[in-house]
Amino acid sequence: MTALHARTGTEMLLVAVRSSSDRFNQPYYFKTSEKVEDFFSLTFKHSLADLVGKFECFCLSGVEGMF
């Protein structure tokens, strides 16, 4: 992702969260630049780390059929 960003200027965000409480990995995100984080912070009024944490909570909650 870093090489692609350097070569093409493409901005990317990778988010990995657990979907089961029997897994022990921490929420993880990778961004290609601060521009990505700025966009999400300005759009949702939360830091990217907070949004990733909320996404993990949503995935762990088992909520389905909201949309």
Z-matrix of the N, CA and C atoms (Angstrom, degrees):
N
C 1 1.444
C 2 1.529 1 110.32
N 3 1.322 2 115.46 1 -39.70
C 4 1.456 3 119.57 2 178.76
C 5 1.525 4 111.04 3 -63.74
N 6 1.334 5 116.18 4 -43.45
C 7 1.461 6 120.21 5 -179.95
C 8 1.533 7 110.94 6 -65.30
N 9 1.327 8 117.41 7 -41.11
C 10 1.456 9 120.91 8 178.47
C 11 1.519 10 110.97 9 -63.63
N 12 1.322 11 116.41 10 -41.27
C 13 1.463 12 120.92 11 177.78
C 14 1.532 13 110.28 12 -63.15
N 15 1.318 14 116.52 13 -44.52
C 16 1.459 15 120.29 14 -179.74
C 17 1.527 16 111.40 15 -64.28
N 18 1.297 17 116.58 16 -37.24
C 19 1.466 18 121.14 17 -176.69
C 20 1.533 19 112.61 18 -78.70
N 21 1.349 20 117.35 19 -40.23
C 22 1.462 21 120.27 20 -171.55
C 23 1.521 22 114.72 21 -115.64
N 24 1.323 23 117.28 22 -15.20
C 25 1.462 24 120.14 23 -176.04
C 26 1.513 25 113.58 24 80.36
N 27 1.330 26 117.27 25 7.78
C 28 1.460 27 121.75 26 179.40
C 29 1.528 28 109.58 27 -67.70
N 30 1.332 29 116.04 28 129.24
C 31 1.459 30 121.22 29 177.59
C 32 1.522 31 108.68 30 -90.36
N 33 1.341 32 116.41 31 136.98
C 34 1.464 33 120.47 32 -178.06
C 35 1.522 34 110.98 33 -140.04
N 36 1.316 35 113.70 34 154.39
C 37 1.455 36 122.34 35 174.51
C 38 1.519 37 107.33 36 -134.95
N 39 1.312 38 116.62 37 127.74
C 40 1.460 39 122.76 38 175.70
C 41 1.519 40 107.18 39 -115.74
N 42 1.323 41 116.51 40 128.42
C 43 1.465 42 121.80 41 179.39
C 44 1.515 43 108.39 42 -125.10
N 45 1.328 44 116.40 43 131.77
C 46 1.461 45 121.68 44 176.67
C 47 1.528 46 108.34 45 -131.32
N 48 1.325 47 115.49 46 120.61
C 49 1.468 48 121.33 47 177.76
C 50 1.525 49 108.35 48 -132.51
N 51 1.300 50 115.43 49 159.92
C 52 1.467 51 118.56 50 178.59
C 53 1.517 52 109.92 51 -84.11
N 54 1.307 53 115.68 52 148.52
C 55 1.459 54 120.47 53 179.91
C 56 1.520 55 111.41 54 -112.80
N 57 1.321 56 116.01 55 5.24
C 58 1.454 57 121.47 56 179.51
C 59 1.519 58 108.63 57 -143.23
N 60 1.320 59 116.76 58 138.01
C 61 1.464 60 120.32 59 -177.15
C 62 1.525 61 113.00 60 -72.20
N 63 1.335 62 117.93 61 -9.29
C 64 1.462 63 118.72 62 177.27
C 65 1.534 64 111.94 63 -86.81
N 66 1.326 65 117.32 64 2.87
C 67 1.463 66 122.41 65 173.26
C 68 1.525 67 108.02 66 -96.45
N 69 1.312 68 117.34 67 153.17
C 70 1.460 69 119.85 68 -173.80
C 71 1.526 70 114.36 69 -120.28
N 72 1.334 71 117.99 70 8.77
C 73 1.458 72 118.81 71 179.48
C 74 1.529 73 110.53 72 -73.87
N 75 1.313 74 115.02 73 148.84
C 76 1.458 75 120.84 74 177.35
C 77 1.522 76 109.64 75 -82.37
N 78 1.328 77 117.33 76 154.95
C 79 1.462 78 119.12 77 172.80
C 80 1.524 79 108.99 78 -58.65
N 81 1.319 80 116.47 79 141.65
C 82 1.458 81 121.20 80 -176.84
C 83 1.516 82 109.45 81 -136.49
N 84 1.320 83 115.69 82 141.00
C 85 1.460 84 119.39 83 170.58
C 86 1.518 85 109.50 84 -141.41
N 87 1.308 86 114.67 85 148.94
C 88 1.456 87 122.50 86 177.02
C 89 1.514 88 107.24 87 -130.48
N 90 1.312 89 116.45 88 129.82
C 91 1.462 90 121.92 89 178.46
C 92 1.518 91 108.50 90 -123.05
N 93 1.323 92 116.32 91 147.13
C 94 1.453 93 119.82 92 -177.48
C 95 1.522 94 112.91 93 -81.88
N 96 1.343 95 117.26 94 -19.39
C 97 1.466 96 119.89 95 176.68
C 98 1.523 97 109.51 96 -162.36
N 99 1.311 98 114.85 97 171.26
C 100 1.462 99 120.37 98 177.66
C 101 1.528 100 111.28 99 -66.66
N 102 1.318 101 117.03 100 -21.81
C 103 1.469 102 121.43 101 179.05
C 104 1.529 103 110.47 102 -58.79
N 105 1.319 104 116.53 103 -37.94
C 106 1.466 105 121.30 104 179.15
C 107 1.527 106 109.80 105 -63.35
N 108 1.315 107 115.92 106 -49.06
C 109 1.469 108 119.82 107 -179.43
C 110 1.523 109 110.84 108 -64.14
N 111 1.325 110 117.43 109 -40.85
C 112 1.465 111 120.77 110 178.82
C 113 1.522 112 111.29 111 -60.07
N 114 1.323 113 117.35 112 -42.56
C 115 1.461 114 120.75 113 179.58
C 116 1.525 115 111.39 114 -59.35
N 117 1.327 116 116.94 115 -49.86
C 118 1.461 117 119.63 116 -177.67
C 119 1.523 118 111.47 117 -67.84
N 120 1.318 119 117.56 118 -37.25
C 121 1.468 120 120.30 119 178.35
C 122 1.520 121 111.35 120 -65.08
N 123 1.329 122 116.89 121 -42.84
C 124 1.464 123 120.11 122 179.89
C 125 1.522 124 112.03 123 -71.40
N 126 1.319 125 117.18 124 -36.15
C 127 1.460 126 121.19 125 -177.04
C 128 1.518 127 112.29 126 -74.17
N 129 1.333 128 116.97 127 -43.91
C 130 1.463 129 120.71 128 -173.60
C 131 1.527 130 114.11 129 -106.79
N 132 1.316 131 117.28 130 -2.58
C 133 1.472 132 122.68 131 178.28
C 134 1.530 133 112.79 132 60.44
N 135 1.326 134 116.33 133 28.67
C 136 1.461 135 123.47 134 175.33
C 137 1.519 136 108.07 135 -140.45
N 138 1.308 137 116.37 136 153.38
C 139 1.460 138 119.07 137 176.49
C 140 1.529 139 109.50 138 -68.98
N 141 1.303 140 115.86 139 160.25
C 142 1.459 141 120.68 140 178.93
C 143 1.529 142 110.06 141 -62.62
N 144 1.314 143 117.33 142 -38.41
C 145 1.467 144 120.78 143 177.99
C 146 1.530 145 111.01 144 -60.94
N 147 1.330 146 117.07 145 -41.62
C 148 1.473 147 120.85 146 177.62
C 149 1.528 148 111.21 147 -64.19
N 150 1.327 149 116.53 148 -42.49
C 151 1.466 150 120.18 149 -179.71
C 152 1.527 151 111.25 150 -64.63
N 153 1.316 152 116.57 151 -39.72
C 154 1.470 153 120.06 152 178.16
C 155 1.528 154 109.76 153 -65.18
N 156 1.325 155 117.32 154 -40.72
C 157 1.462 156 121.01 155 176.64
C 158 1.520 157 111.85 156 -62.45
N 159 1.328 158 117.02 157 -41.47
C 160 1.462 159 120.91 158 177.73
C 161 1.531 160 111.14 159 -66.03
N 162 1.330 161 115.98 160 -37.66
C 163 1.462 162 120.21 161 177.48
C 164 1.522 163 110.57 162 -63.16
N 165 1.338 164 117.24 163 -41.90
C 166 1.458 165 119.64 164 177.66
C 167 1.525 166 110.73 165 -62.93
N 168 1.314 167 117.20 166 -43.65
C 169 1.473 168 120.37 167 177.84
C 170 1.521 169 110.93 168 -58.98
N 171 1.322 170 117.05 169 -41.45
C 172 1.455 171 121.06 170 177.97
C 173 1.524 172 110.58 171 -62.02
N 174 1.338 173 116.50 172 -45.44
C 175 1.467 174 120.55 173 -179.34
C 176 1.528 175 111.61 174 -64.81
N 177 1.324 176 117.20 175 -35.96
C 178 1.460 177 121.08 176 179.98
C 179 1.528 178 112.42 177 -76.76
N 180 1.322 179 117.18 178 -23.40
C 181 1.470 180 120.04 179 -174.38
C 182 1.529 181 112.51 180 -70.84
N 183 1.322 182 116.96 181 -25.25
C 184 1.459 183 119.38 182 -179.49
C 185 1.518 184 114.07 183 81.19
N 186 1.320 185 117.06 184 10.27
C 187 1.461 186 120.67 185 179.05
C 188 1.527 187 108.86 186 -66.21
N 189 1.323 188 115.75 187 132.72
C 190 1.471 189 120.61 188 179.23
C 191 1.518 190 109.73 189 -135.35
N 192 1.302 191 115.45 190 159.55
C 193 1.464 192 121.40 191 173.24
C 194 1.500 193 114.88 192 71.76
N 195 1.325 194 118.66 193 29.68
C 196 1.461 195 120.11 194 179.61
C 197 1.509 196 112.11 195 -78.68
N 198 1.324 197 118.73 196 -23.55
C 199 1.466 198 120.81 197 -175.66
C 200 1.494 199 110.77 198 -118.61
